[in-house]
Amino acid sequence: MSKKLKGKKIRLAKAFNQNRRVPSWVIVKTMRKVVAHPKRRHWRRSSLER
């Protein structure tokens, strides 16, 4: 495994945590008006900014 710099590792961890689906209680509360996450990112299709 390649060595990661600490700053890059923290940024990757933040991106990993942000890349979650909309919680089910939000979908229920908004009566399915909010189902998609606008900032959702696929690991293969789009890249991170640095």
Secondary structure, 3 states (H helix, E strand, C coil): CCCCCHHHHHHHHHHHHHCCCCCHHHHHHCCCCCCCCCCCCCCCCCCCCC
